[in-house]
Amino acid sequence: MTTLVHIADRLLNRPLLVTRDKAAVILSVLGGRIGVSEDFEASRFVGDSYEVDANGRGRALPYRRTAEGVGIVSITGSLVNRGAWVGASSGLQSYEGIKFQLQQAGADPKVSSVILDIQSPGGEAIGAFETAQAVRDLAATKRTVAVVNGMAASAAYAIASGASEIVTTETGVSGSIGVILVHADYSAYLAKEGVKPTMIFAGAHKADGNPFEALGPEVREDLQGEVNALYEAFLSTVAKGRGPRLSAEAARGTEARVFIGQAAVAAGVADRVGTFESVLAELSSHSGGPAAGRPNSPARRISMSENTGTSAAVESAGIPRSDHEAAVATARREGEAAGAQAERDRFQAIIGAEGVRGDANRMAAALDLAIQSPGMAAEAVTGFVTERVGATQTAPSEPKASLAQRQAAEHGGDLPAADAGIKPQRSGLSASIDAAVARMKRD
């Protein structure tokens, strides 16, 4: 009985983003005629929920992740705002837990794309739209595909709407873009049982919607206003995620209907028909990007061309293949030339820096360090060398040990020895720089 009291407190007189059938189940449960027997379990057959780092230390992942870098976030059962890791086996899952999984997947460098594996009739309105925003945030950085793997209705659809793409199974149920509020009036039942509740309260609206009396017109109007406000927020959430594929007005036009399979695609509620397995195969073979998968995006057209063998340039912009390939080759050459020039400028700044310029010993060490550490800024290289390498003049023709070799000697041979450093010549600094650039490219 205690459990039913908590359920009643959470679900009655609160706007819910659930299907009509689910609302009927709630009333049936609270009426004591049936028990909760739902058992929503996420797939345990794809990906791993545990990883071991290079040091052999293991840690649990809050989602599943495949070897190809696909993260799988399961959204199953009835949805509630709080409760963290409320298990799917209880028939409940929290927005709090879903958002945590989304944030962690977004920060995981081993995750390149994400599947939202959805089997849910919806749930509480509170927290649903914030979770949809978390999905949009993730989709802005990594391709995120919502798979209607059974049902994505109401609050679950709000969450799915933020994904890069919605794929529904042939029998998947999508939509129910609406809000419902259930009020249970037990006054007649209590009168029959000889029970007369007395409400003692302060504040005119404190007892509004209580289950011991019928709804008055003013209270009903207030509750309808709350439902309407959440409905508008729901429509706005869908429009933010779906854009021109399903505008707020188009979503309103569905009148909270549900759509099955291809009908969802025709209504703009989903993008295409597929399966969890087909989406997993696609994401496993392609790297995910923020726009990948959106039907109207260039990234999506490129992905489609990879499947058909058609040139992406020809498909998306009408450019002949030969011109496209020539442009790519030119861009590559220009990029390589620009990179080489940037390295020349970097080496020039290093050997011309105060404390290095004119000192063969430091110049050799600086060039050697610059080659071994291509990402190290010129200032950092010269600062390190002037601090660690003595300013002793050495004849240009005398062979010099590399910086790495000297460091190895200082540390008892712990550091790997490198090739002998480049010997800059006073009369040919530009040649030395070109040689350094060539060596760095070769290494």
C-alpha positions in Angstrom: 0.0 0.0 0.0 2.9 2.3 0.8 4.3 1.9 -2.7 0.9 2.8 -4.3 0.8 5.9 -2.1 4.1 7.1 -3.5 3.1 6.3 -7.0 -0.1 8.2 -6.6 1.7 11.2 -5.1 4.1 11.2 -8.1 1.6 10.6 -10.9 -1.8 11.9 -10.0 -2.6 15.6 -10.7 0.7 16.1 -12.4 1.0 16.6 -16.2 2.6 13.6 -17.8 4.2 12.9 -21.1 2.8 9.4 -21.6 0.6 7.6 -24.0 -3.1 7.3 -23.4 -2.8 3.6 -22.8 -0.1 4.1 -20.2 -2.3 6.6 -18.4 -5.0 3.9 -18.3 -2.5 1.5 -16.8 -1.7 4.0 -14.1 -5.3 4.2 -13.1 -5.6 0.5 -13.1 -2.6 0.0 -10.9 -3.8 2.6 -8.4 -7.2 1.0 -8.4 -5.6 -2.1 -7.1 -6.8 -4.4 -9.9 -3.3 -5.3 -11.3 0.3 -5.1 -10.3 3.3 -3.7 -12.1 4.7 -6.5 -14.2 6.7 -4.6 -16.8 10.3 -5.7 -17.3 12.1 -3.4 -19.6 15.7 -4.6 -20.1 18.3 -3.0 -22.3 20.3 -5.3 -24.6 23.3 -6.8 -23.0 24.6 -8.4 -26.1 26.2 -5.4 -27.8 29.3 -3.5 -26.6 31.0 -3.5 -23.2 30.1 -1.7 -20.0 33.6 -2.1 -18.5 37.1 -1.1 -19.7 40.6 -1.7 -18.5 43.2 1.1 -18.9 46.9 0.7 -20.0 47.9 0.2 -16.3 45.4 -2.7 -15.9 43.0 -0.7 -13.8 39.3 -1.4 -14.6 36.3 0.8 -14.4 32.6 0.5 -15.2 31.1 2.6 -18.0 27.7 4.2 -17.5 26.8 3.1 -21.0 27.9 0.4 -23.4 30.6 1.0 -25.9 31.7 -1.1 -28.9 35.2 -1.6 -30.1 34.4 0.6 -33.1 33.6 3.5 -30.9 29.8 3.4 -30.9 28.3 4.4 -27.5 24.9 2.9 -26.7 22.6 4.7 -24.2 19.5 2.7 -23.5 16.3 4.5 -22.6 13.7 2.0 -21.4 10.6 1.9 -19.3 8.7 4.7 -17.7 10.7 7.9 -17.2 10.9 9.9 -14.0 12.9 13.0 -13.2 15.1 11.9 -10.3 16.3 8.6 -9.0 19.7 8.4 -10.6 20.3 4.7 -11.4 16.7 3.5 -11.1 17.0 0.2 -12.9 15.2 -0.6 -16.1 14.0 -3.9 -14.6 11.8 -2.0 -12.2 10.0 -0.4 -15.2 11.5 3.0 -14.4 14.5 5.1 -15.6 15.4 8.6 -14.6 16.2 11.7 -16.7 19.0 12.3 -14.2 20.7 9.0 -15.1 20.1 9.5 -18.8 21.7 13.0 -18.8 24.7 11.6 -17.0 25.2 8.9 -19.6 24.9 11.5 -22.4 27.4 13.8 -20.8 29.9 11.0 -20.2 29.5 9.6 -23.8 30.2 13.1 -25.1 33.4 13.4 -23.1 34.6 10.0 -23.9 37.3 10.2 -26.6 36.8 6.6 -27.5 33.1 7.3 -28.5 32.8 8.7 -32.0 29.0 8.3 -32.3 26.0 7.3 -30.1 22.9 5.2 -30.4 19.9 6.0 -28.3 18.2 2.6 -27.9 14.7 3.6 -27.0 11.8 1.5 -25.7 9.6 3.7 -23.6 6.1 5.0 -23.4 7.2 8.3 -21.8 6.8 9.6 -18.3 7.0 12.7 -16.2 7.0 16.1 -17.9 9.5 17.6 -15.4 13.0 16.9 -16.7 12.0 15.6 -20.1 12.8 18.8 -22.1 16.1 19.3 -20.2 17.1 15.8 -21.3 16.1 16.6 -24.9 18.5 19.6 -24.7 21.3 17.2 -23.4 20.7 15.1 -26.5 20.9 18.2 -28.8 24.2 19.1 -27.1 25.6 15.7 -27.7 24.4 15.7 -31.3 26.2 19.0 -31.9 29.6 17.2 -31.4 29.0 13.5 -32.2 26.5 11.8 -34.5 23.6 10.7 -32.4 21.0 8.4 -33.8 17.8 7.6 -31.9 16.5 4.2 -32.7 12.8 3.6 -32.0 13.5 0.0 -30.9 9.9 -0.7 -30.0 8.5 2.6 -28.8 9.5 6.2 -28.4 6.3 8.0 -27.3 5.7 11.3 -25.6 8.6 12.1 -23.2 10.7 9.4 -24.9 9.9 11.0 -28.3 10.9 14.5 -26.9 14.3 13.0 -26.0 14.6 11.3 -29.4 13.8 14.6 -31.2 17.1 16.0 -30.2 19.1 13.4 -32.1 20.9 13.8 -35.4 18.5 11.3 -36.9 15.5 9.2 -35.8 15.4 5.6 -37.2 12.3 3.6 -36.5 11.9 -0.1 -36.8 9.2 -1.4 -39.1 6.8 -1.9 -36.2 8.2 0.9 -34.0 5.7 3.3 -32.4 6.6 7.0 -32.4 4.9 10.2 -31.5 2.2 10.9 -28.9 3.4 14.6 -28.9 1.0 15.7 -26.2 0.4 16.1 -22.5 -2.0 14.4 -20.2 -3.0 14.9 -16.6 -4.9 12.4 -14.6 -7.2 13.3 -11.7 -8.8 10.6 -9.6 -12.0 11.6 -7.7 -12.5 9.2 -4.8 -15.3 11.2 -3.2 -18.1 8.8 -4.2 -16.1 5.8 -3.2 -15.2 7.3 0.2 -18.9 8.3 0.8 -19.9 4.7 0.1 -17.4 3.5 2.6 -18.6 6.0 5.2 -15.4 8.1 5.1 -15.6 11.8 5.1 -12.2 13.6 4.6 -11.7 17.0 6.2 -9.1 19.3 4.5 -7.4 21.8 6.8 -5.2 24.1 4.9 -3.9 27.7 4.4 -3.8 29.3 1.0 -6.9 29.2 -1.3 -5.3 26.9 -3.8 -3.3 24.6 -1.4 -5.8 21.8 -1.8 -6.5 22.2 -5.5 -6.8 18.9 -7.3 -7.0 16.7 -4.2 -8.5 13.2 -4.8 -11.2 13.6 -2.1 -13.5 15.9 -4.1 -14.5 16.6 -7.6 -12.7 19.2 -9.6 -14.3 22.7 -9.6 -14.3 24.7 -12.8 -11.7 27.1 -11.6 -9.3 24.4 -10.5 -9.9 22.5 -13.8 -9.1 25.7 -15.7 -5.8 26.1 -13.8 -4.8 22.6 -14.4 -5.6 22.9 -18.1 -3.5 26.0 -18.3 -0.5 24.0 -16.8 -1.1 21.3 -19.4 -1.3 23.8 -22.2 2.0 25.5 -21.1 3.8 22.2 -21.1 2.3 21.3 -24.5 3.7 24.4 -26.0 7.1 23.6 -24.5 6.9 20.1 -25.9 6.2 21.5 -29.4 9.1 23.9 -29.1 11.4 21.1 -28.0 10.5 19.0 -31.0 11.0 21.9 -33.4 14.4 22.7 -31.9 15.5 19.1 -32.6 13.8 18.3 -35.8 13.9 21.7 -37.5 12.2 21.7 -40.9 11.6 18.0 -40.7 8.9 18.5 -38.1 8.1 22.1 -37.2 6.1 23.1 -34.1 2.9 23.5 -36.2 3.4 20.2 -37.9 3.9 18.5 -34.5 0.7 20.2 -33.3 -1.0 18.9 -36.3 -0.3 15.3 -35.3 -2.8 15.8 -32.4 -0.8 13.5 -30.2 -1.3 10.6 -32.5 1.2 7.7 -32.6 2.7 6.4 -35.9 4.0 3.0 -36.8 7.1 2.4 -38.9 6.9 4.0 -42.4 3.9 6.1 -41.3 6.2 7.9 -38.8 8.6 8.7 -41.7 5.7 10.0 -43.9 4.6 12.3 -41.0 8.1 13.7 -40.4 8.2 12.0 -37.0 11.1 9.8 -38.0 13.7 10.0 -40.8 13.8 6.4 -42.1 13.0 2.8 -41.3 15.8 0.6 -40.1 16.9 -1.6 -37.2 19.2 -1.3 -34.2 21.5 -3.7 -36.0 21.6 -1.7 -39.2 22.3 1.6 -37.5 25.0 -0.1 -35.4 26.6 -1.4 -38.6 26.5 2.0 -40.2 28.1 3.8 -37.3 30.7 1.1 -36.8 32.0 1.7 -40.3 31.8 5.5 -40.4 33.2 8.1 -38.0 30.5 10.2 -36.4 30.3 14.0 -36.7 27.9 16.6 -35.4 25.9 16.9 -38.6 26.3 13.3 -39.9 23.0 11.6 -40.4 20.8 14.7 -40.8 18.9 14.1 -44.1 19.4 17.6 -45.4 23.0 18.0 -44.4 26.1 17.7 -46.7 27.5 15.1 -44.3 24.5 13.0 -44.8 24.8 13.1 -48.5 28.5 12.1 -48.3 27.5 9.1 -46.2 24.9 8.1 -48.7 27.4 8.4 -51.5 29.8 6.1 -49.7 27.1 3.4 -49.8 26.3 3.9 -53.5 29.8 4.6 -54.9 28.6 8.0 -56.3 31.0 10.9 -56.0 29.9 13.1 -53.1 31.0 16.2 -54.9 28.9 15.3 -58.0 26.0 14.3 -55.8 25.9 17.4 -53.6 27.2 20.1 -55.9 27.2 18.9 -59.5 31.0 19.2 -59.8 32.6 16.7 -62.3 34.7 14.0 -60.6 37.9 15.1 -62.5 37.6 18.7 -61.3 36.8 17.5 -57.8 39.9 15.3 -57.7 42.1 18.1 -59.1 40.8 20.5 -56.5 41.6 18.1 -53.8 45.1 17.5 -55.1 45.8 21.2 -55.3 44.4 21.8 -51.8 46.6 19.0 -50.5 49.7 20.5 -52.2 49.0 23.9 -50.9 48.4 22.6 -47.4 51.7 20.7 -47.4 53.5 23.8 -48.7 51.9 26.0 -46.1 52.9 23.5 -43.4 56.5 23.4 -44.6 56.7 27.2 -44.6 55.3 27.4 -41.1 58.0 25.0 -39.9 60.7 27.0 -41.7 59.4 30.1 -39.9 59.4 28.2 -36.6 63.0 27.0 -37.1 64.1 30.5 -38.1 62.6 32.0 -35.0 64.3 29.3 -32.9 67.9 29.8 -34.2 67.5 33.5 -34.3 66.3 33.9 -30.7 68.4 35.7 -28.1 70.7 33.3 -26.4 70.7 30.8 -29.2 71.7 32.9 -32.2 75.4 32.6 -32.9 76.0 29.8 -30.4 76.6 26.6 -32.4 76.1 24.3 -29.4 72.7 25.8 -28.5 71.6 26.1 -32.2 72.2 22.4 -32.7 70.4 21.5 -29.5 67.5 23.8 -30.4 67.0 22.3 -33.9 67.3 18.8 -32.5 64.6 19.5 -29.9 62.4 21.2 -32.4 62.5 18.2 -34.7 61.8 15.8 -31.9 58.9 17.9 -30.6 57.0 19.3 -33.6 54.2 20.6 -31.5 56.5 22.6 -29.2 56.3 26.4 -29.8 59.5 28.3 -30.8 59.5 30.2 -27.5 59.3 27.0 -25.5 62.1 25.4 -27.4 64.5 28.3 -27.0 63.6 28.7 -23.3 64.4 25.1 -22.6 67.6 25.1 -24.5 69.0 28.4 -23.0 68.2 27.1 -19.6 69.6 23.5 -20.0 72.4 23.8 -22.6 75.6 25.6 -21.8 76.6 28.6 -24.0 80.0 27.3 -25.1 81.1 28.1 -28.5 82.0 25.1 -30.7 83.6 25.0 -34.1 80.9 24.4 -36.8 82.7 21.4 -38.1 82.8 19.5 -34.8 80.1 16.8 -34.6 77.5 17.4 -31.9 75.6 14.9 -29.9 71.8 15.3 -30.0 69.9 16.8 -27.1 68.2 13.5 -26.4 71.6 11.7 -26.2 72.9 14.3 -23.7 69.7 14.0 -21.6 70.1 10.2 -21.7 73.7 10.5 -20.4 72.5 12.8 -17.6 69.8 10.4 -16.5 71.9 7.2 -16.7 70.7 6.2 -20.1 67.0 6.1 -19.2 66.0 8.3 -22.2 66.1 6.9 -25.8 69.0 8.2 -27.8 68.2 10.0 -31.1 70.1 10.4 -34.3 73.0 12.9 -34.2 71.6 16.5 -34.2 71.8 18.6 -37.3 74.8 20.8 -37.4 73.9 24.3 -38.5 76.5 26.1 -40.5 77.1 29.8 -40.0 77.2 30.4 -43.7 74.2 28.2 -44.6 71.5 28.6 -42.0 68.7 28.4 -44.6 70.1 25.1 -45.8 70.1 23.8 -42.3 66.5 24.9 -41.8 65.5 23.1 -45.0 67.3 20.0 -43.9 65.5 20.2 -40.5 62.1 20.5 -42.2 62.9 17.6 -44.5 64.0 15.4 -41.5 61.0 16.2 -39.5 58.7 15.2 -42.4 60.7 12.1 -43.0 60.5 11.1 -39.3 
